[in-house]
Amino acid sequence: MRRIVPVDNSCVTLPGPWQHRLVRASGAQFHVAQAGTLKEDRPLILLIHGFPEYWYAWRHQIPALAEAGYAVAAMDVRGAGGSDRTRHTFDTPTLANDVIGVIRAVGASKAILVGTGSGGALAWSAASLAPSLIAGVATISAPHPVDTFRLGLHVTFRTWRHYLSAFLPQLAEKSLTSRDKLKKLLAAVSAPGNRGAVEAVDYYSQALQLPNAAKTQLQQLQWTWGMTRRPSGRKHLDKLSSPLNIPVLTVRGDLDPLLPTRAWASTKKHVAADYRHVVLPDTGYLAHEENPDEINRLLLEFLAEHAS
């Protein structure tokens, strides 16, 4: 029998080996799930979810990183989960500056960003906007934004289909707020038969049914994929054109139906320091949920080398 989760704020404060906190940054309030103790000699590990998730996407990573001795914070981006849904603030530069603001709001002087999907794009962006604050970047299913949002043959037909559907707001919003349709979406971007992301569909569905959550996140998606058509978007991408002089890890699932191998063809040129790209077998777009043990292993290796 399918468990029915009521549509309320309980999905924001799910219990676990973490603490929930509200912080103010960039003129808004943000929810973060935190674990571990912040230390002067170690950066904060800030986890940034993608679309259509919220902080709970990192439920497997938070305890693993905290047990290894790191201070970890998984934020809800503006518009998602327990963070504010403000009007007319859904552009990528604002969301990237939110990431920078949250790092400072939780008391960290340095951070390593770990982002997936659209959260990975925010990690790349925040690192370019605040290079003195960011000590490293790890992304999952997120090539560099300068390449990613140049829609073309580097993405798949299925990516195009999701992109075009996002510009039909009523249809897209209805799909996101339907548990069954959201389940199909999570299954479609995962490796065949992998239920790592699908198992959280009740919580994701509940979070997207919070007031204006689905609408706000669709507006963010529309702005992001239309970035090159906007003067402010082109200006933002220009700011990202200089290579990052920090270590970077990128991860792709070999069965990712949205971003093929060629999507990462130019990523290395955006990194002037240590760069590693890993392809995980039998894994789709949501590697942090589909293959959490391997993601945790890769992150801990990366942190052991660059965060100590």
C-alpha positions in Angstrom: 0.0 0.0 0.0 1.3 3.4 -0.9 2.0 5.7 2.1 0.3 9.0 1.8 2.3 12.0 3.1 0.2 15.1 4.0 0.9 18.3 2.2 2.5 20.5 5.0 5.9 21.7 6.2 6.8 18.4 7.8 9.0 17.5 4.8 11.3 20.4 5.6 12.2 19.2 9.1 12.5 15.5 8.6 14.3 13.8 11.5 17.8 12.3 11.1 21.4 12.7 12.0 21.3 16.4 11.2 19.9 19.6 12.7 17.6 22.1 11.0 18.4 25.8 11.0 17.0 28.9 9.4 19.5 31.6 8.4 19.2 35.0 6.7 21.2 35.8 3.7 20.8 38.0 0.5 17.6 39.5 1.9 15.8 36.2 2.3 15.6 33.3 4.8 17.1 29.9 4.0 16.6 26.5 5.5 19.7 24.3 6.0 20.2 20.8 7.4 23.5 20.7 9.2 25.7 18.1 10.8 29.3 18.1 12.2 31.2 20.8 13.8 32.7 23.8 12.0 36.5 24.0 12.5 38.9 26.8 11.6 41.3 24.5 9.7 38.6 22.8 7.6 36.1 24.3 5.1 32.4 23.9 5.3 31.0 21.3 2.9 27.9 23.0 1.4 25.6 20.6 -0.5 23.3 22.2 -3.2 20.4 20.2 -4.6 19.1 20.3 -8.1 15.7 20.3 -9.8 13.2 19.0 -8.8 14.7 18.1 -5.4 15.4 19.9 -2.1 17.9 19.3 0.8 16.7 15.8 1.4 18.4 14.7 -1.8 21.6 14.6 0.3 20.2 12.3 3.0 23.0 9.7 2.2 25.8 12.2 2.1 25.2 14.3 5.2 25.9 11.6 7.8 28.8 10.1 5.8 30.6 13.4 5.6 29.9 14.4 9.1 31.1 11.1 10.5 34.4 11.7 8.6 34.9 14.9 10.6 33.5 17.6 8.2 31.0 20.3 8.9 28.2 19.8 6.4 25.2 22.0 5.5 22.6 21.0 2.9 20.7 24.1 1.8 17.3 24.6 0.2 17.8 26.9 -2.7 15.5 29.9 -2.9 12.1 28.7 -3.8 12.6 25.1 -2.6 11.8 23.3 0.6 11.9 25.5 3.7 13.6 28.5 2.0 11.8 31.7 1.0 9.9 31.9 -2.3 10.4 35.5 -3.2 8.9 37.2 -6.3 11.1 38.1 -9.3 14.2 36.6 -7.8 14.7 33.4 -9.8 17.7 34.2 -11.9 21.0 32.3 -11.7 23.1 35.2 -10.5 20.7 35.8 -7.5 20.7 32.1 -6.7 24.5 31.9 -6.9 24.9 34.9 -4.6 22.4 33.1 -2.2 25.0 30.3 -2.0 27.7 32.7 -1.1 25.4 34.4 1.5 24.5 31.1 3.2 28.1 30.1 3.6 28.8 33.3 5.5 25.5 33.1 7.4 26.4 29.8 8.9 29.8 31.2 10.1 32.2 29.7 7.6 35.2 31.5 6.1 35.8 28.8 3.5 33.7 26.2 1.8 33.8 23.4 -0.7 30.7 23.2 -2.8 29.0 20.0 -3.9 26.2 20.4 -6.3 24.0 18.2 -8.5 22.2 19.2 -11.7 21.1 22.8 -11.5 22.8 22.9 -8.0 26.0 22.0 -9.7 25.6 25.0 -12.0 25.2 27.2 -9.0 28.4 25.7 -7.5 30.3 26.6 -10.6 28.8 30.1 -10.6 29.4 30.8 -6.9 33.0 29.7 -7.2 33.6 32.2 -10.0 31.8 35.0 -8.1 33.6 34.5 -4.8 36.9 32.8 -5.5 38.5 33.7 -2.2 35.6 32.0 -0.4 35.4 28.7 -2.3 38.2 26.1 -1.8 36.9 23.5 -4.2 34.0 22.3 -6.2 32.5 18.8 -6.8 29.6 18.4 -9.2 27.3 15.6 -10.2 25.6 15.7 -13.6 26.7 19.3 -14.1 29.2 20.2 -16.8 30.4 23.9 -16.7 27.4 26.3 -17.3 29.1 28.1 -20.2 28.9 24.8 -22.0 25.7 23.3 -20.5 23.3 26.2 -21.4 24.5 26.4 -25.0 21.7 24.1 -26.1 22.8 21.9 -29.0 24.0 18.5 -29.9 25.9 18.1 -26.6 22.6 17.3 -24.9 20.1 14.5 -25.7 16.7 14.7 -27.3 15.2 13.9 -23.9 16.9 17.0 -22.5 15.3 19.1 -25.2 11.9 17.6 -24.4 12.2 18.6 -20.7 13.5 22.0 -21.7 10.6 22.7 -24.0 8.0 21.4 -21.5 9.3 23.8 -18.9 8.1 26.6 -21.1 4.5 25.4 -20.9 4.0 26.5 -17.2 0.5 25.2 -16.5 1.3 21.7 -17.9 4.7 21.6 -16.3 3.5 22.7 -12.9 0.7 20.2 -12.9 3.2 17.4 -13.7 5.5 18.4 -10.9 2.7 18.5 -8.3 1.4 15.1 -9.3 3.0 12.4 -7.3 2.6 9.8 -10.0 4.0 12.0 -12.8 6.9 13.1 -10.6 7.7 9.4 -9.9 7.8 8.7 -13.6 10.2 11.7 -14.1 12.5 10.5 -11.3 12.5 6.9 -12.8 13.0 8.3 -16.3 16.3 10.1 -15.4 17.6 7.2 -13.3 19.3 4.1 -14.5 16.7 1.4 -15.4 15.4 -0.3 -12.3 17.2 2.0 -9.9 14.9 3.2 -7.2 17.3 5.3 -5.2 15.6 8.6 -6.1 12.1 7.1 -6.6 12.0 6.0 -3.0 11.9 9.7 -1.9 9.0 10.6 -4.2 6.5 11.2 -1.4 8.8 13.8 0.2 9.7 15.4 -3.1 6.1 15.6 -4.1 5.1 17.1 -0.7 7.9 19.7 -1.0 6.7 20.7 -4.5 3.2 21.1 -3.3 4.1 23.7 -0.8 2.7 27.1 -1.9 4.4 28.4 -5.1 7.2 25.9 -4.9 6.7 24.2 -8.2 6.0 27.5 -9.9 9.1 29.2 -8.5 11.4 26.3 -9.5 10.0 26.2 -13.0 10.7 30.0 -13.3 14.2 29.3 -12.3 14.5 26.5 -14.9 13.1 28.8 -17.6 15.5 31.6 -16.7 18.5 29.2 -16.7 17.8 27.5 -20.0 17.1 30.9 -21.6 20.2 32.4 -20.2 22.0 33.0 -23.5 19.0 35.0 -24.8 19.1 37.5 -21.9 21.6 40.3 -21.5 21.9 39.6 -17.8 22.4 35.9 -18.6 25.1 36.5 -21.1 26.8 38.9 -18.7 26.7 36.2 -16.0 28.2 33.6 -18.4 31.0 36.1 -19.2 31.9 36.3 -15.6 32.3 32.5 -15.6 34.6 32.5 -18.5 37.9 32.7 -16.5 39.1 29.2 -15.4 38.7 28.3 -11.7 42.0 28.1 -9.9 40.7 25.5 -7.4 40.4 21.7 -7.4 37.3 20.4 -9.2 35.7 16.9 -9.3 33.0 16.1 -11.8 30.9 13.0 -11.8 28.7 11.5 -14.5 26.5 8.4 -14.5 27.2 6.3 -17.6 23.5 5.7 -18.1 22.5 9.4 -17.7 19.8 10.0 -20.3 20.0 13.8 -20.3 23.7 14.6 -20.6 25.9 12.3 -22.8 29.7 12.0 -22.5 30.2 14.8 -25.0 28.6 17.3 -22.6 31.8 17.2 -20.6 34.1 17.6 -23.6 35.1 21.2 -22.8 34.8 21.2 -19.0 38.5 20.7 -18.3 39.4 24.0 -20.0 37.4 25.8 -17.2 39.7 24.5 -14.5 43.2 25.8 -14.0 44.0 23.6 -11.0 43.6 19.9 -10.3 40.7 18.4 -12.2 39.2 14.9 -12.1 36.3 13.5 -14.1 34.7 10.2 -13.0 32.1 8.1 -14.8 30.1 5.8 -12.6 28.8 2.5 -14.2 25.1 1.5 -14.0 24.1 5.0 -12.8 21.8 7.7 -14.2 21.4 11.4 -13.8 20.8 11.3 -10.0 24.0 9.6 -9.0 24.0 10.8 -5.4 20.7 8.9 -4.8 21.2 6.0 -7.2 24.8 5.2 -6.2 25.3 6.9 -2.8 28.1 4.7 -1.6 30.3 5.5 -4.6 29.5 9.2 -4.4 30.4 9.2 -0.7 33.7 7.4 -1.5 34.5 9.9 -4.3 33.7 12.9 -2.1 35.7 11.6 0.8 38.7 11.0 -1.4 38.4 14.5 -2.9 38.0 16.1 0.6 40.9 14.1 2.1 43.1 15.6 -0.6 41.8 19.1 -0.7 40.0 20.0 2.5 42.5 19.0 5.2 
